Amino acid sequence: MWFGVVPVADALGAILAHGVHHAGSRFAKGRVISASDMAQLRLSGIETITVARLEEGDVGEDAAASRLATRLAGANLMVSAAHTGRVNLFAARDGIAVIDAATINALNRVDEAVTIATVPPYTPVLKGQMLATIKIIPFGVPESIISNLEWMLAGNGPVSLAPWAGLSAGLIQTVLPGTKPSVLDKSVAVTAARMAGIGGTLLGDVRVAHAVEPLAGALRTAEGAILLIIGASAITDRRDVIPAAIEAAGGTVLHVGMPVDPGNLLLLGTLDGRPVLGLPGCARSPKLNGVDWVLQRLGAGLPVDAAAIMGMGVGGLLAEIAGRPLPRALATALPQAPRIHGIVLAGGFGRRMGGANKLLREWRGEPLVRHVAKSALSAQLAGVTLVTGHQDGEVRRALDGLALDYAHASDHADGMAATLKAGLAALPDDIDGVLILLGDMPLVTPAIINRMVAAYSPDQGRAIIIPTCQGQRGNPVLWDVSYIPEMRSLTGDRGARALLTTHADRVCEVAVEDAGVLLDVDVAEDLSRLG
């Protein structure tokens, strides 16, 4: 890859290495310089810029990141589109991260141009949380490097997610004279919450005297895929009450103790093919402890043996993590996939089509609006709301069978702004942004939408995302939720594009090669232009 300073006149097709402010606005780094960009820069008095150019045998940053992400991703992951050489892997379900640390370390040692970061192995994650990110440092890397990394990733993806398996557990508590029922009741509540946090269920608890025979009898009749024992007294030896009762019931004690604090006094055993855990006293508390680490693996269907427990020592000093929440409360601890909700505007009259509702005109065997709705539903959006107006019933029938939410603009005759505001009013509360799609643009693909979602990052100034083709801005447009109040103030036949000039410094253009972002259908001849 070539990198350096060139005259603006020689920059056509080069990649902008640093952002440039000009009279019109700002060109962000990574922009491929077009003829119109060169003209704008010259008008602004800018004579030279720093650029990069891919050379023969180079792979662009986005293509390189996408190729590696495809090989890295194992089961139950969502792969984002690439943007600025970055691809993120998100959890498609609740569960636990399974990371092949040795492979990730080996990949990171190949070349400084390629970096892969993951959460720690066995981190509990919720659907939509990030497990890994691939970032290409320069604007391009040699094909030989990417090919070598792909060869190293020829097997199963080293980053995957083991979903919660719906584990059921039976709880047995032993009691001594003076044991308070309130303590036992609290232990049941804490254990039930712990099981719920890993997608499991506590079937109930049994309370018996803290002695070998009563406990052994309870173990023989206990229900659940795993059995949990909280003793009135801690386990101090393999010959203590709890391990002795497991063996008296016909089970086996596999390991006593674990290199995690709090949680040192945990016991692992087996009875009739079911794991049995003798829990330390810290299990009565909701704070994170070694019990959580074992239950999380079991809850995801992953094996736990003595070797696994003995391997938990590095990172096992948890005493200073006061009040750390249980897995289901970790939603804010890891980066989340942005929750972008789509709005398809389908309320207009389409008068220029000659009396017919253009959205219902067929193209490739389906109404135009159905193509748009299907693309939106196939993309990485949190949901899709379609706004009707003119011929509400006919439009809904054309979309039969699609998992859409609907809103109706009763005042659609007032113009596009009325239809837009009806869609905004129907948005759910828990979203980060909204993607505004036009119902007459059937060539907008899920891949284009996904690239826009990947570019969205308001913390980095990318709060409004617009696709461009050959330097021309198109549709759809993605807006951060912070702009919704202004969008609700629009009137007449104006869309939200009227706000772009006001917030030019927050706009991010995503260049695409697909001219579908520029092609809408207004008149009958436009159908033939679609191809």
KOLMIKOL-979903 format. One line per 10 residues: number of its first residue (from 1); their letters; for each residue x, y, z of C-alpha. Coordinates in nm, 4 decimals. Example, Ala and Ser with C-alpha at 12.3 -4.5 7.8 and 13.67 -1.06 7.14 Angstrom:
<rs>
1) AS) 1.2300/-0.4500/0.7800  1.3670/-0.1060/0.7140
</rs>
This chain:
<rs>
1) MWFGVVPVAD) 0.0000/0.0000/0.0000  0.1271/0.3461/-0.0927  0.0883/0.6253/0.1641  0.1805/0.9923/0.1327  0.0922/1.3501/0.0417  -0.0356/1.4277/-0.3090  -0.1725/1.7318/-0.4897  -0.5523/1.7374/-0.4919  -0.5366/1.7182/-0.8715  -0.3742/1.3718/-0.8417
11) ALGAILAHGV) -0.6023/1.2323/-0.5701  -0.8807/1.0774/-0.7805  -0.9667/0.7307/-0.6443  -0.7259/0.7615/-0.3507  -0.8251/0.6943/0.0109  -0.8242/0.9988/0.2361  -0.5873/0.9264/0.5257  -0.6929/1.2139/0.7537  -1.0185/1.4045/0.7854  -1.0301/1.7326/0.5954
21) HHAGSRFAKG) -1.2504/2.0347/0.6709  -1.3595/2.2291/0.3652  -1.6000/2.5114/0.2922  -1.8972/2.2810/0.2465  -1.8443/2.0472/0.5409  -1.5891/1.7795/0.6258  -1.4554/1.4723/0.4492  -1.3842/1.1895/0.6944  -1.0780/0.9695/0.6727  -1.1287/0.6586/0.4642
31) RVISASDMAQ) -1.3287/0.8450/0.1994  -1.2472/0.7494/-0.1574  -1.1859/1.0791/-0.3353  -1.4187/1.1464/-0.6293  -1.4018/1.4106/-0.9017  -1.6646/1.6209/-0.7209  -1.4633/1.5911/-0.3977  -1.1566/1.7223/-0.5779  -1.3549/2.0175/-0.7099  -1.4869/2.0968/-0.3606
41) LRLSGIETIT) -1.1377/2.0824/-0.2122  -0.9969/2.3126/-0.4795  -1.2797/2.5621/-0.4246  -1.1881/2.5616/-0.0570  -0.8259/2.6455/-0.1350  -0.6877/2.3061/-0.0335  -0.3921/2.2105/-0.2525  -0.2595/1.8842/-0.1006  -0.3990/1.5974/0.1044  -0.2601/1.2826/0.2656
51) VARLEEGDVG) -0.3877/0.9679/0.0986  -0.3345/0.5950/0.0684  -0.3568/0.3846/-0.2451  -0.3960/0.0085/-0.2580  -0.1376/-0.1626/-0.4709  -0.1542/-0.4868/-0.6639  -0.2061/-0.7754/-0.4227  -0.3571/-0.5603/-0.1471  -0.6938/-0.6250/0.0173  -0.8970/-0.3254/0.1351
61) EDAAASRLAT) -0.9559/-0.2891/0.5067  -1.3297/-0.3650/0.4951  -1.2890/-0.6677/0.2686  -1.0066/-0.8024/0.4868  -1.2028/-0.7606/0.8087  -1.5118/-0.9235/0.6574  -1.3175/-1.2249/0.5322  -1.1622/-1.2871/0.8714  -1.4866/-1.2323/1.0594  -1.6557/-1.5005/0.8505
71) RLAGANLMVS) -1.3923/-1.7523/0.9595  -1.3724/-1.6346/1.3203  -1.7428/-1.6534/1.3922  -1.8686/-1.9818/1.5313  -2.2197/-2.0754/1.6390  -2.4867/-1.8371/1.7656  -2.3195/-1.5122/1.6596  -2.4303/-1.2151/1.4502  -2.1627/-1.0631/1.2256  -2.1840/-0.6907/1.1591
81) AAHTGRVNLF) -2.1032/-0.5327/0.8263  -1.7571/-0.3812/0.7917  -1.6880/-0.0119/0.8444  -1.3472/0.1588/0.8671  -1.1819/-0.1822/0.8713  -1.3821/-0.3072/1.1686  -1.6272/-0.5958/1.2026  -1.7967/-0.6823/1.5319  -1.9325/-1.0178/1.6474  -2.2463/-1.0020/1.8628
91) AARDGIAVID) -2.4350/-1.2648/2.0604  -2.7425/-1.3925/1.8778  -2.8771/-1.5436/2.2021  -2.8185/-1.5244/2.5764  -2.5404/-1.7556/2.6854  -2.1693/-1.7821/2.7557  -1.8756/-1.6850/2.5337  -1.6575/-1.9727/2.4173  -1.3160/-1.8391/2.3138  -1.0191/-2.0392/2.1860
101) AATINALNRV) -0.7591/-1.8141/2.3468  -0.4601/-1.9965/2.1980  -0.5888/-1.9476/1.8439  -0.6723/-1.5800/1.9013  -0.3228/-1.5192/2.0419  -0.1650/-1.6960/1.7439  -0.3661/-1.4867/1.4976  -0.2675/-1.1627/1.6695  0.1007/-1.2552/1.6380  0.0911/-1.2905/1.2578
111) DEAVTIATVP) 0.1074/-0.9226/1.1621  0.0550/-0.5889/1.3346  -0.1947/-0.4874/1.0646  -0.4565/-0.7312/1.1944  -0.5981/-0.7173/1.5471  -0.8627/-0.9344/1.7116  -1.0043/-0.8557/2.0548  -1.2515/-1.0690/2.2512  -1.4220/-1.0826/2.5875  -1.2596/-1.3213/2.8372
121) PYTPVLKGQM) -1.3463/-1.6884/2.7836  -1.6692/-1.7980/2.9532  -1.8040/-1.4450/2.9935  -2.1859/-1.4526/3.0279  -2.3479/-1.2346/2.7622  -2.6960/-1.1257/2.6637  -2.8335/-1.1218/2.3124  -2.6891/-0.8263/2.1244  -2.3744/-0.7882/2.3343  -2.0357/-0.7808/2.1649
131) LATIKIIPFG) -1.8081/-1.0839/2.1982  -1.5291/-0.9826/1.9627  -1.4075/-0.7150/1.7243  -1.1746/-0.7448/1.4257  -0.9896/-0.4274/1.3300  -0.7556/-0.3811/1.0337  -0.5112/-0.1038/1.1251  -0.4030/0.0312/0.7811  -0.6348/0.0935/0.4864  -0.5222/-0.2295/0.3223
141) VPESIISNLE) -0.3088/-0.5389/0.3828  -0.1357/-0.7824/0.1495  -0.3453/-1.0741/0.0292  -0.0742/-1.3097/0.1548  -0.1418/-1.2077/0.5158  -0.5171/-1.2543/0.4889  -0.4779/-1.5871/0.3106  -0.2431/-1.7099/0.5824  -0.4887/-1.6096/0.8547  -0.7734/-1.7813/0.6697
151) WMLAGNGPVS) -0.5631/-2.0970/0.6501  -0.5085/-2.0795/1.0275  -0.8869/-2.0484/1.0675  -0.9702/-2.3506/0.8551  -1.1470/-2.5291/1.1412  -1.4363/-2.4239/1.3603  -1.4542/-2.0551/1.4456  -1.2561/-1.9787/1.7641  -1.5262/-1.7363/1.8849  -1.8719/-1.8769/1.9520
161) LAPWAGLSAG) -2.1567/-1.8674/2.1972  -2.2960/-2.1560/2.3989  -2.6612/-2.0665/2.4695  -2.8283/-2.1380/2.8001  -2.9681/-2.4899/2.7896  -3.2608/-2.4445/3.0314  -3.0877/-2.6208/3.3203  -3.3001/-2.7410/3.6136  -3.1603/-2.7711/3.9643  -3.2680/-2.9229/4.2925
171) LIQTVLPGTK) -3.1523/-2.7572/4.6135  -3.0879/-2.9343/4.9425  -3.0059/-2.7351/5.2556  -2.8828/-2.8932/5.5752  -2.9715/-2.7460/5.9119  -2.8315/-2.7492/6.2629  -3.0000/-2.6473/6.5861  -3.0252/-2.2701/6.5762  -3.0248/-2.2365/6.1950  -3.2588/-1.9480/6.1163
181) PSVLDKSVAV) -3.5390/-2.0206/5.8662  -3.4924/-1.6675/5.7283  -3.1375/-1.7576/5.6255  -3.2636/-2.0682/5.4463  -3.5404/-1.8716/5.2744  -3.2928/-1.6100/5.1542  -3.0683/-1.8859/5.0167  -3.3588/-2.0221/4.8130  -3.4323/-1.6771/4.6676  -3.0673/-1.6101/4.5825
191) TAARMAGIGG) -3.0242/-1.9535/4.4236  -3.3430/-1.9139/4.2189  -3.2144/-1.5792/4.0902  -2.8781/-1.7355/4.0116  -3.0472/-2.0091/3.8078  -3.2712/-1.7598/3.6287  -2.9601/-1.5626/3.5337  -2.8337/-1.8602/3.3341  -3.1695/-1.9401/3.1790  -3.2370/-2.2186/3.4273
201) TLLGDVRVAH) -3.4928/-2.3100/3.6914  -3.4764/-2.3981/4.0588  -3.7263/-2.6787/4.1172  -3.7500/-2.6191/4.4919  -3.5574/-2.6921/4.8086  -3.5444/-2.9717/5.0639  -3.4244/-2.9164/5.4215  -3.2665/-3.1964/5.6223  -3.0476/-3.2368/5.9295  -2.6757/-3.1762/5.8815
211) AVEPLAGALR) -2.5829/-3.5441/5.8984  -2.4721/-3.8080/5.6479  -2.7778/-4.0343/5.6374  -3.0529/-3.7696/5.6111  -2.8559/-3.5891/5.3388  -2.7838/-3.9123/5.1502  -3.1537/-3.9976/5.1569  -3.2451/-3.6541/5.0196  -2.9897/-3.6902/4.7408  -3.1340/-4.0240/4.6302
221) TAEGAILLII) -3.4802/-3.8724/4.5735  -3.3849/-3.5201/4.4613  -3.5034/-3.3943/4.1210  -3.3146/-3.1776/3.8771  -3.0476/-3.2015/3.6066  -2.7977/-3.0875/3.8697  -2.8100/-3.1076/4.2491  -2.7007/-2.8219/4.4743  -2.6191/-2.8617/4.8438  -2.5785/-2.5719/5.0853
231) GASAITDRRD) -2.4562/-2.7024/5.4170  -2.5195/-2.5580/5.7601  -2.1452/-2.5988/5.8072  -1.8701/-2.5496/5.5472  -1.6888/-2.8432/5.3855  -1.3429/-2.8728/5.5387  -1.2365/-3.2239/5.4351  -1.3256/-3.5047/5.1932  -1.4547/-3.7007/5.4956  -1.6910/-3.4209/5.5995
241) VIPAAIEAAG) -2.0723/-3.4578/5.6007  -2.1481/-3.3432/5.2457  -1.8848/-3.5482/5.0573  -1.9577/-3.8506/5.2798  -2.3310/-3.8212/5.2048  -2.2703/-3.8047/4.8292  -2.0726/-4.1289/4.8436  -2.3286/-4.2906/5.0757  -2.5975/-4.2100/4.8152  -2.3944/-4.3914/4.5491
251) GTVLHVGMPV) -2.2218/-4.0881/4.4031  -1.8582/-3.9880/4.3552  -1.6662/-3.6885/4.4837  -1.4562/-3.5551/4.1952  -1.2902/-3.2511/4.3471  -1.2939/-3.0508/4.6703  -1.1876/-2.6862/4.6671  -1.1369/-2.4321/4.3879  -0.8792/-2.1570/4.3238  -1.1440/-1.8824/4.3255
261) DPGNLLLLGT) -1.2055/-1.6478/4.6156  -1.4814/-1.6179/4.7266  -1.5728/-1.9758/4.6487  -1.2738/-2.1771/4.7733  -1.4832/-2.4379/4.9571  -1.6794/-2.5679/4.6579  -1.7186/-2.9408/4.5976  -1.7790/-3.1100/4.2623  -1.9283/-3.4571/4.2516  -2.1573/-3.6752/4.0430
271) LDGRPVLGLP) -2.4595/-3.8911/4.1206  -2.6479/-4.0995/3.8637  -2.4792/-3.9050/3.5851  -2.5825/-3.5684/3.7294  -2.3395/-3.3042/3.8573  -2.3574/-3.2435/4.2324  -2.2230/-2.9201/4.3771  -2.1491/-2.8722/4.7427  -2.1740/-2.4957/4.7699  -1.9610/-2.2703/4.9911
281) GCARSPKLNG) -2.1216/-2.0241/5.2305  -2.0747/-1.7357/4.9834  -2.3434/-1.8995/4.7667  -2.6001/-1.7503/5.0045  -2.4986/-1.4058/4.8730  -2.5959/-1.2680/4.5292  -2.2444/-1.1285/4.4787  -2.0276/-1.2926/4.2152  -1.8321/-1.5921/4.3444  -1.6850/-1.9174/4.2204
291) VDWVLQRLGA) -2.0261/-2.0860/4.2214  -2.1324/-1.8539/3.9376  -1.8391/-1.9582/3.7202  -1.9276/-2.3259/3.7563  -2.3032/-2.2784/3.7126  -2.2541/-2.0622/3.4037  -2.0647/-2.3393/3.2248  -2.3108/-2.6057/3.3324  -2.6017/-2.3807/3.2348  -2.4642/-2.3562/2.8811
301) GLPVDAAAIM) -2.4179/-2.7320/2.8508  -2.0391/-2.7123/2.8820  -1.8557/-2.9830/3.0769  -1.7029/-2.9068/3.4163  -1.4485/-3.1447/3.5662  -1.1669/-3.1208/3.8187  -0.9262/-2.9887/3.5560  -1.1679/-2.7121/3.4577  -1.2029/-2.6000/3.8189  -0.8277/-2.6066/3.8775
311) GMGVGGLLAE) -0.7848/-2.3898/3.5682  -0.9927/-2.1055/3.7138  -0.7173/-1.9630/3.9322  -0.5934/-1.6876/3.6990  -0.8504/-1.4139/3.7417  -1.0076/-1.6020/4.0300  -0.9402/-1.3379/4.2943  -1.2863/-1.1826/4.3134  -1.2861/-1.0386/4.6636  -1.2456/-0.6774/4.5441
321) IAGRPLPRAL) -1.5373/-0.6957/4.2984  -1.7908/-0.5834/4.5544  -2.1516/-0.5988/4.4466  -2.0832/-0.7290/4.0975  -2.4208/-0.8295/3.9498  -2.5454/-1.1667/3.8351  -2.5289/-1.2493/3.4592  -2.8681/-1.1075/3.3574  -2.7776/-0.7715/3.5056  -2.4637/-0.7377/3.2920
331) ATALPQAPRI) -2.6420/-0.5683/3.0002  -2.4505/-0.2422/3.0448  -2.1122/-0.4016/3.1100  -2.0330/-0.4924/2.7486  -2.0777/-0.3025/2.4221  -2.4150/-0.3657/2.2614  -2.5167/-0.3968/1.8999  -2.6992/-0.0706/1.8209  -3.0771/-0.1066/1.8337  -3.1838/0.0581/1.5101
341) HGIVLAGGFG) -3.5538/0.0480/1.4238  -3.6656/0.0785/1.0625  -3.9557/0.2929/0.9416  -4.0863/0.2277/0.5900  -4.2823/0.5248/0.4546  -4.5698/0.3850/0.2467  -4.8448/0.6422/0.2842  -4.8242/0.8605/-0.0279  -5.0607/0.8869/-0.3239  -4.7939/0.8387/-0.5926
351) RRMGGANKLL) -4.9923/1.0637/-0.8274  -4.7212/1.0741/-1.0936  -4.7769/0.7035/-1.1579  -5.0985/0.7895/-1.3431  -5.3636/0.7076/-1.0853  -5.2300/0.3710/-0.9669  -5.0671/0.3322/-0.6263  -4.7037/0.2938/-0.7258  -4.6196/0.0957/-0.4138  -4.8530/-0.1801/-0.5313
361) REWRGEPLVR) -4.7055/-0.2011/-0.8805  -4.5388/-0.5381/-0.9328  -4.1723/-0.5788/-1.0043  -4.0090/-0.9212/-1.0212  -4.3362/-1.0791/-0.9172  -4.4046/-0.8766/-0.6023  -4.5312/-0.5272/-0.5150  -4.2561/-0.2665/-0.4813  -4.3334/-0.2037/-0.1152  -4.3000/-0.5738/-0.0324
371) HVAKSALSAQ) -3.9435/-0.5740/-0.1688  -3.8544/-0.2839/0.0599  -4.0187/-0.4431/0.3642  -3.8456/-0.7772/0.3066  -3.5041/-0.6107/0.2774  -3.5613/-0.4226/0.6023  -3.6736/-0.7382/0.7838  -3.3694/-0.9295/0.6566  -3.1249/-0.6642/0.7795  -2.9771/-0.6229/1.1269
381) LAGVTLVTGH) -3.2573/-0.4028/1.2573  -3.4299/-0.4314/1.5944  -3.7717/-0.4098/1.4273  -3.9548/-0.2571/1.1312  -4.2643/-0.0345/1.1339  -4.4437/0.0313/0.8060  -4.6524/0.3477/0.7882  -4.9610/0.3393/0.5678  -5.1812/0.6194/0.4437  -5.3411/0.6054/0.0991
391) QDGEVRRALD) -5.5127/0.2683/0.0393  -5.4229/0.1402/0.3843  -5.6037/-0.1921/0.3424  -5.4585/-0.2695/0.0008  -5.1032/-0.1946/0.1164  -5.1383/-0.4175/0.4230  -5.2734/-0.7034/0.2109  -4.9697/-0.6695/-0.0170  -4.7518/-0.7300/0.2902  -4.9443/-1.0259/0.4280
401) GLALDYAHAS) -4.7279/-1.2751/0.6152  -4.4424/-1.0341/0.6952  -4.3504/-0.9715/1.0604  -4.4034/-0.5969/1.0450  -4.5394/-0.3468/1.2932  -4.7868/-0.0993/1.1446  -4.8782/0.2639/1.1947  -5.1369/0.4620/0.9995  -5.1043/0.8280/0.9032  -5.4624/0.9489/0.8890
411) DHADGMAATL) -5.3333/1.2899/0.7741  -5.1086/1.1485/0.5022  -5.2577/1.3909/0.2495  -5.0637/1.6685/0.4266  -4.7383/1.5311/0.2862  -4.4417/1.3096/0.3660  -4.3791/1.4783/0.7011  -4.7176/1.3590/0.8280  -4.6364/0.9991/0.7346  -4.2931/1.0269/0.8953
421) KAGLAALPDD) -4.4363/1.1625/1.2208  -4.6883/0.8800/1.2404  -4.4002/0.6334/1.2194  -4.1967/0.8196/1.4810  -4.4921/0.8177/1.7191  -4.5085/0.4372/1.6967  -4.1411/0.3752/1.7787  -4.0520/0.1633/2.0838  -3.8707/0.3337/2.3690  -3.5583/0.1157/2.3858
431) IDGVLILLGD) -3.3904/0.2085/2.0558  -3.0726/0.3969/1.9693  -3.1616/0.5159/1.6216  -3.4150/0.5032/1.3410  -3.3629/0.4172/0.9740  -3.6051/0.5950/0.7390  -3.6751/0.3910/0.4238  -3.8869/0.4920/0.1275  -4.1416/0.2370/0.0117  -4.0612/0.2959/-0.3567
441) MPLVTPAIIN) -3.6889/0.1989/-0.3462  -3.6829/-0.1804/-0.3934  -3.3105/-0.2026/-0.4755  -3.1990/-0.1093/-0.1245  -3.0529/-0.4381/-0.0016  -3.0017/-0.5783/0.3488  -2.6252/-0.5498/0.2927  -2.6554/-0.1735/0.2390  -2.8639/-0.1366/0.5540  -2.6166/-0.3451/0.7545
451) RMVAAYSPDQ) -2.3249/-0.1282/0.6402  -2.5133/0.1791/0.7592  -2.5862/0.0211/1.0969  -2.2173/-0.0723/1.1293  -2.1165/0.2888/1.0611  -2.3461/0.4296/1.3301  -2.1438/0.5525/1.6298  -2.2689/0.8805/1.7811  -1.9849/0.8859/2.0342  -1.7469/0.9195/1.7395
461) GRAIIIPTCQ) -1.9531/1.1814/1.5607  -2.1329/0.9375/1.3301  -2.4919/1.0106/1.4353  -2.6529/1.0517/1.0910  -2.5653/0.7899/0.8302  -2.6252/0.8454/0.4580  -2.5346/0.6110/0.1714  -2.3618/0.7607/-0.1310  -2.3009/0.6260/-0.4790  -2.0517/0.7955/-0.7113
471) GQRGNPVLWD) -2.0478/1.0933/-0.4757  -2.4267/1.1406/-0.4766  -2.6267/1.1062/-0.1546  -2.9149/0.8590/-0.1545  -3.1597/0.6792/0.0729  -3.2319/0.5409/0.3316  -3.1014/0.7661/0.6102  -3.0205/0.6533/0.9640  -3.0775/0.9016/1.2474  -2.9771/0.8919/1.6115
481) VSYIPEMRSL) -3.2792/0.9142/1.8428  -3.1616/1.2556/1.9641  -3.2918/1.4054/1.6369  -3.6438/1.2681/1.6683  -3.7827/1.5800/1.8428  -3.6675/1.7934/1.5488  -3.8063/1.5427/1.2999  -4.1447/1.5652/1.4709  -4.1526/1.9393/1.4015  -4.1382/1.8964/1.0220
491) TGDRGARALL) -4.4370/1.9913/0.8119  -4.5580/1.9576/0.4540  -4.4027/1.7341/0.1927  -4.0545/1.7451/0.3441  -3.8688/1.4530/0.4848  -3.6038/1.4708/0.7527  -3.3382/1.5601/0.4947  -3.4147/1.9254/0.5699  -3.2180/1.8749/0.8933  -2.8976/1.7531/0.7297
501) TTHADRVCEV) -2.7548/2.0985/0.6744  -2.8185/2.1920/1.0361  -2.6257/1.8881/1.1613  -2.3635/1.8564/0.8861  -2.0862/1.7898/1.1385  -2.2633/1.4733/1.2590  -2.3200/1.3239/0.9139  -2.1283/1.0148/0.8042  -2.1403/0.9156/0.4386  -2.1118/0.5449/0.3575
511) AVEDAGVLLD) -1.9975/0.4880/0.0007  -2.1648/0.1953/-0.1766  -2.1312/0.0678/-0.5302  -2.4993/-0.0202/-0.5570  -2.6948/0.2556/-0.7367  -3.0122/0.1224/-0.5746  -2.9699/0.3902/-0.3066  -3.0408/0.6504/-0.5774  -3.3275/0.4842/-0.7645  -3.6860/0.5430/-0.6570
521) VDVAEDLSRL) -4.0018/0.4838/-0.8589  -4.2108/0.7910/-0.9419  -4.3383/0.7233/-1.2933  -4.4043/0.4074/-1.4917  -4.0781/0.4435/-1.6839  -3.8842/0.4135/-1.3584  -3.9813/0.0465/-1.3337  -3.7763/-0.0325/-1.6438  -3.4823/0.1616/-1.4974  -3.4719/-0.0808/-1.2067
531) G) -3.3503/-0.3551/-1.4392
</rs>
